[in-house]
């Protein structure tokens, strides 16, 4: 039994519309990395990787009352995609770290206050 071409094309068009609609909604909800933008990394801060999969940012001249944290898109082997994660909250100078973050992309400095 074969389906008429117009029916097959209608199904294809419907499938394509669902394909394009689905990921856009999911990306907005589950991966805020591309939407969130950290401030430029200040000159007194630097980030580095610690083996096997830790990302750390150390700042040495932050205002004493400033709260900040590192943020990055970290690859999740469980989901097969990137998930945005924050490191620990730091007040003033110190180090914020994210464990289990490799490979990573879009590393940023995120001031909280």
Protein Blocks (a to p, Z undefined) as FASTA:
>chain_A
ZZdfklmmmmmmmmmmmmmmmmmmmmmmmmmmlmpccddddfkbccddddfbbccdddfb
bcfklccddddddddfknopacdddddddehjaddddehiacdehiacddfZZ
